[in-house]
Amino acid sequence: MDRLTAVAPGATAAGMRVVTLAERPELAAAFDGLSGAAWPEFMHHRGVDGKAWRSLSTRFGAFQVAVLDAAGGLLAAGGPIPRVWDGTIGDRETRPG
């Protein structure tokens, strides 16, 4: 069985393809539905997830990854955000998160 060994956008294996929402903005609704299904109900209400969460696909689309099957169907979604860090322990300790 083939394994998906690369995670960079554009990587392919076993008929799967990794893309970003910046490349495929039409996947945003499916992406939100799939990633939203992973969170408990209380996370879907106003005030908990906030505007930042709802803007991931537009504000950080280049960092939102989707794994598609050979037919272009959404298999998995990942919603990271970029974070500035200078690589030192001191910098890490002064920033929240």
SEMARNU-840591 format. One record per residue: residue number from 1; x, y, z of N, C-alpha, C in turn. Coordinates in steps of 0.001 Angstrom, whole numbers, plus 500000, padded with zeros to 6 digits. Atoms other than C-alpha are relative to their C-alpha. Layout:
   lumnu      n_x      n_y      n_z     ca_x     ca_y     ca_z      c_x      c_y      c_z
     NUM        X        Y        Z        X        Y        Z        X        Y        Z
...
END
This chain:
   lumnu      n_x      n_y      n_z     ca_x     ca_y     ca_z      c_x      c_y      c_z
       1   500838   498826   500000   500000   500000   500000   500889   501245   500000
       2   499266   498738   500037   501287   503468   499132   499631   500833   501223
       3   500250   499091   498881   501625   506008   501929   500259   501418   499538
       4   499767   498587   500275   501362   509788   501738   501200   500419   500833
       5   498776   499709   499264   504930   510657   502656   500384   501470   499960
       6   499690   498571   500083   505091   514312   501613   498764   500784   500415
       7   501134   499214   499555   502923   516976   503177   499973   501398   499389
       8   499956   498689   500629   503858   519978   501063   498858   500135   499001
       9   501039   499803   501001   501114   521519   498930   500465   499486   498637
      10   499687   500574   501299   501009   519747   495590   500511   498573   500080
      11   499501   501367   499844   502309   516459   497032   498909   499008   499615
      12   500964   501029   500371   500654   513342   495671   500521   498633   500417
      13   499680   501393   499696   500580   509690   496696   498689   499229   499987
      14   501177   500872   500015   498122   506860   496115   498754   500732   499503
      15   501135   499275   500548   495907   509201   494099   499540   501183   500827
      16   500374   498858   499162   495733   511807   496881   500845   501212   499628
      17   499294   498759   500298   496737   515431   496483   499804   500968   501154
      18   500063   498986   498951   497551   518117   499060   499960   501370   499334
      19   500154   498646   500542   496353   521629   498209   499726   500948   501157
      20   500362   498998   498998   495836   524862   500088   498688   500650   499587
      21   501234   499287   500334   492634   526862   500298   500283   501238   499161
      22   499646   498888   500883   494483   529723   498630   499993   499529   498545
      23   499998   500564   501348   494903   527443   495604   498598   499587   499556
      24   501327   500531   500315   491368   526031   495782   498937   500594   500925
      25   500948   499347   499089   489093   528591   497506   498584   499430   499933
      26   501340   500584   500114   486002   526770   496237   499789   498840   500977
      27   500105   501074   499009   486749   524063   498829   499669   500516   501399
      28   500163   499419   498661   486162   526468   501739   498791   499447   500749
      29   501192   500490   499302   482620   525316   502558   500175   498545   500432
      30   499763   501404   499651   483551   521618   502455   501067   499891   501080
      31   498921   499965   499010   486723   522372   504425   499437   500354   501372
      32   500593   499573   498734   484747   524211   507113   499101   498916   500583
      33   500882   501067   499532   482204   521398   507296   500769   498832   500580
      34   499205   501134   499533   484823   518693   507665   500772   500344   501271
      35   499228   499640   498809   487020   520550   510135   499069   500312   501163
      36   500962   499702   498938   483964   521723   512093   499437   498757   500650
      37   500538   501254   499460   482779   518138   512529   500906   499415   501080
      38   499048   500536   499028   485886   517437   514620   499893   500687   501368
      39   500057   499236   498755   485032   520021   517283   498675   499767   500719
      40   501254   500165   499255   482452   519673   520087   499041   501163   499718
      41   501053   499034   500324   479167   521576   519721   500269   501395   500557
      42   499831   498676   499404   480078   524399   522123   500995   500865   499227
      43   499014   499230   500760   482966   525413   519832   499387   500715   498790
      44   500637   499430   501184   480498   526358   517084   499159   501236   500304
      45   500846   498877   499626   478803   529166   518997   500794   501283   500110
      46   499387   498674   499990   479558   532846   518796   500681   500270   501340
      47   499278   499638   498804   482126   534056   521274   501043   498967   500404
      48   499021   501029   499661   483962   530759   521599   501068   499930   498920
      49   499016   500112   501084   485580   530422   518196   500445   501357   499483
      50   499645   498642   500385   485558   534135   517387   500206   500194   498508
      51   499799   499650   501401   486150   535941   514141   501283   499403   499445
      52   498719   500526   500483   489730   534679   513943   499832   498600   499431
      53   500205   501368   500477   488628   531052   513601   499243   499995   498679
      54   500822   499976   501217   486013   531893   510989   500735   500609   498807
      55   499281   499364   501104   488544   533865   508946   501237   499216   499559
      56   498811   500772   500382   491183   531113   508673   500080   499781   498500
      57   499953   500334   501423   490192   530206   505127   500288   501220   499121
      58   499738   498813   500810   490371   533790   503883   501306   500682   500410
      59   498819   499284   499523   493074   535342   506046   501276   499163   499910
      60   498833   500880   500008   495395   532329   506207   499821   498841   499024
      61   500286   501044   500979   494285   530391   503123   501216   499244   499511
      62   498774   500660   500479   497855   529642   502071   500523   498972   501000
      63   499552   500931   498968   498337   527727   505341   498974   498913   500300
      64   501056   500984   499765   495042   525789   505337   500142   498895   498963
      65   499735   501093   500931   495730   522376   503825   498819   499046   499918
      66   501055   500972   500249   493290   519941   502303   500609   498820   499258
      67   499584   501203   500705   493924   516353   501242   498809   499544   499174
      68   501062   500384   500927   491894   515401   498179   500237   498590   499492
      69   499855   501307   500632   491173   511972   496752   500190   500180   498502
      70   499721   499935   501433   491779   511128   493093   498907   500734   499230
      71   501117   499331   500667   488334   512492   492170   499841   501449   500443
      72   500083   498621   499525   488940   515791   494004   499143   500168   501236
      73   500790   499933   498770   486822   514917   497051   500885   500255   501208
      74   499245   499635   498803   487928   516252   500411   500084   498821   500967
      75   499763   501098   499063   489472   513562   502638   500378   500496   501389
      76   499502   499489   498723   491123   515648   505367   500255   501501   499877
      77   499775   498557   499961   491558   519263   506434   500888   500328   501192
      78   499136   499544   498919   494205   521005   508513   499976   501510   500071
      79   500148   498558   499853   493883   524506   509931   501059   500675   500841
      80   498974   499301   499225   497243   525781   511178   500031   501490   499675
      81   499753   498588   500282   498181   529442   511417   501493   500265   500165
      82   498579   499688   499860   501625   530981   510991   500247   500711   501324
      83   499622   499351   498750   503436   532164   514081   501451   500446   499885
      84   498642   499465   500043   506504   534380   514274   500743   499567   501256
      85   499158   500415   498876   509281   532980   516451   501444   500114   499543
      86   498610   499832   500423   512962   533881   516366   500854   498764   500277
      87   499287   501245   499785   513947   530346   517431   500671   499869   501354
      88   499364   500075   498680   515158   531183   520911   498970   499657   501068
      89   500881   500318   498887   513709   529909   524177   499396   501269   500583
      90   500486   498735   499444   513410   533480   525434   498853   500569   499216
      91   501090   499476   500824   511228   534513   522519   498747   499177   500195
      92   501146   500899   499803   508953   531507   523028   499296   500292   501317
      93   500566   499790   498672   508450   532283   526694   499297   501341   500138
      94   500620   498682   499883   507409   535908   526081   498744   500139   499175
      95   501175   499914   500852   504659   535135   523595   498930   499040   500493
      96   501069   500900   499571   501266   533694   524440   499857   498817   499057
      97   500313   501157   500836   500205   530286   523149   501011   498981   500106
END
